Amino acid sequence: MTERLALLLGVGWLAATVALPAHHNFASEFDASKPVTVTGAVTRLEWKNPHVWFYVDAKADAGEVSSWGMEMGSPNGLIRAGWTRHSMAVGDVVTVEGFRARNGATIANARTVTLTKTGQKLFAASSQGQ
């Protein structure tokens, strides 16, 4: 009985230390060969797991507005990168550098976000390359 218990504890310990993969792979949704830079006003923020999302209305040269969804890392990853829940607010103008969605939608995986009001450039805890 003691050997079984030791075996079960050992297997349990190994299972607890194995890193689990993310719920999705960057390359399945985004294209690293399609970098994009978007500047616009933040319209909405969703600070929740597993990814923080924010939305930007960007105005093109011709005057038309396109709405973009921007995926960032997890809240914990962003905090480690220097973010707080108050780093960015609705109405702030930002410039986002990232990678466009494979399906061509106006969605991107953000790599960096530059806050226009302060000039601060923050890493977005992107999953690209992981």
C-alpha positions as CSV (number, residue, x, y, z in Angstrom):
1,M,0.0,0.0,0.0
2,T,2.9,2.4,0.8
3,E,4.4,1.8,-2.7
4,R,1.1,2.6,-4.3
5,L,0.7,5.8,-2.3
6,A,4.3,6.9,-3.2
7,L,3.6,6.1,-6.9
8,L,0.4,8.1,-6.8
9,L,2.1,11.0,-5.1
10,G,4.9,11.0,-7.6
11,V,2.6,10.9,-10.6
12,G,0.5,13.7,-9.0
13,W,3.6,15.8,-8.4
14,L,4.8,15.3,-12.0
15,A,1.3,16.2,-13.4
16,A,1.3,19.4,-11.3
17,T,4.6,20.6,-12.6
18,V,3.9,20.1,-16.3
19,A,3.2,23.4,-18.1
20,L,-0.1,23.3,-19.9
21,P,-0.3,24.8,-23.4
22,A,-2.2,28.0,-24.0
23,H,-5.9,27.7,-25.0
24,H,-5.0,28.7,-28.5
25,N,-1.9,29.0,-30.6
26,F,-0.9,32.4,-32.0
27,A,-0.3,31.0,-35.5
28,S,-3.8,29.5,-35.6
29,E,-5.4,33.0,-35.4
30,F,-2.8,35.6,-36.3
31,D,-0.3,35.9,-39.1
32,A,3.3,37.0,-38.1
33,S,4.0,37.9,-41.7
34,K,1.3,40.6,-41.6
35,P,2.4,43.3,-39.2
36,V,-0.1,46.1,-38.7
37,T,0.1,49.5,-37.0
38,V,-3.2,51.1,-36.0
39,T,-3.7,54.5,-34.4
40,G,-7.1,55.5,-32.9
41,A,-9.3,56.1,-29.9
42,V,-10.0,53.4,-27.4
43,T,-13.7,52.6,-27.4
44,R,-13.9,49.6,-25.0
45,L,-11.7,47.6,-22.6
46,E,-12.1,44.0,-21.4
47,W,-9.6,43.3,-18.6
48,K,-10.3,39.6,-18.0
49,N,-8.8,36.2,-18.4
50,P,-7.5,34.5,-20.5
51,H,-6.7,37.6,-22.6
52,V,-7.2,41.4,-22.2
53,W,-9.0,42.8,-25.2
54,F,-9.4,46.4,-26.2
55,Y,-11.1,48.1,-29.2
56,V,-10.0,51.0,-31.2
57,D,-11.7,53.2,-33.8
58,A,-9.1,54.2,-36.4
59,K,-9.7,56.9,-39.0
60,A,-8.2,56.2,-42.5
61,D,-6.7,59.0,-44.7
62,A,-10.0,59.1,-46.7
63,G,-11.9,59.7,-43.4
64,E,-13.6,56.3,-43.0
65,V,-13.5,54.8,-39.6
66,S,-12.6,51.1,-39.0
67,S,-13.1,49.4,-35.6
68,W,-10.3,47.1,-34.5
69,G,-10.2,44.4,-31.8
70,M,-6.8,44.1,-30.1
71,E,-5.9,41.0,-28.2
72,M,-3.2,41.3,-25.5
73,G,-1.8,38.9,-23.0
74,S,-3.3,37.8,-19.7
75,P,-4.0,40.4,-17.0
76,N,-1.1,38.9,-15.0
77,G,1.3,39.1,-17.9
78,L,0.3,42.7,-18.5
79,I,0.9,43.6,-14.8
80,R,4.4,42.0,-15.1
81,A,5.0,44.1,-18.2
82,G,4.1,47.4,-16.3
83,W,0.4,47.8,-17.0
84,T,-2.3,48.6,-14.5
85,R,-6.1,48.6,-15.1
86,H,-5.8,52.4,-15.4
87,S,-2.9,52.5,-17.9
88,M,-5.4,53.0,-20.7
89,A,-8.9,54.3,-20.7
90,V,-11.8,54.7,-23.1
91,G,-11.2,57.8,-25.2
92,D,-7.4,57.6,-25.0
93,V,-5.6,57.7,-28.4
94,V,-3.1,54.9,-28.8
95,T,-0.9,53.4,-31.5
96,V,-0.8,49.7,-31.6
97,E,1.8,47.6,-33.3
98,G,0.9,43.9,-33.8
99,F,-0.1,41.2,-36.2
100,R,-3.3,40.9,-38.2
101,A,-5.8,38.1,-38.0
102,R,-5.3,35.3,-40.5
103,N,-8.9,35.7,-41.7
104,G,-8.5,39.3,-42.7
105,A,-10.8,40.7,-40.0
106,T,-10.0,43.9,-38.3
107,I,-8.5,42.0,-35.3
108,A,-4.9,42.0,-34.3
109,N,-2.6,40.5,-31.6
110,A,-1.0,43.6,-30.1
111,R,2.8,43.5,-29.5
112,T,3.2,47.1,-28.2
113,V,0.8,49.9,-27.3
114,T,2.0,53.5,-27.3
115,L,-0.1,55.9,-25.2
116,T,-0.3,59.2,-27.1
117,K,-1.0,61.4,-24.1
118,T,2.3,60.3,-22.4
119,G,4.4,58.8,-25.2
120,Q,4.8,55.7,-23.0
121,K,5.3,52.5,-25.0
122,L,4.1,49.3,-23.2
123,F,4.7,45.7,-24.2
124,A,1.4,43.9,-24.6
125,A,2.4,40.5,-23.3
126,S,1.7,39.0,-26.8
127,S,1.5,35.3,-27.3
128,Q,3.4,35.6,-30.6
129,G,6.4,33.3,-30.7
130,Q,5.1,31.1,-27.9
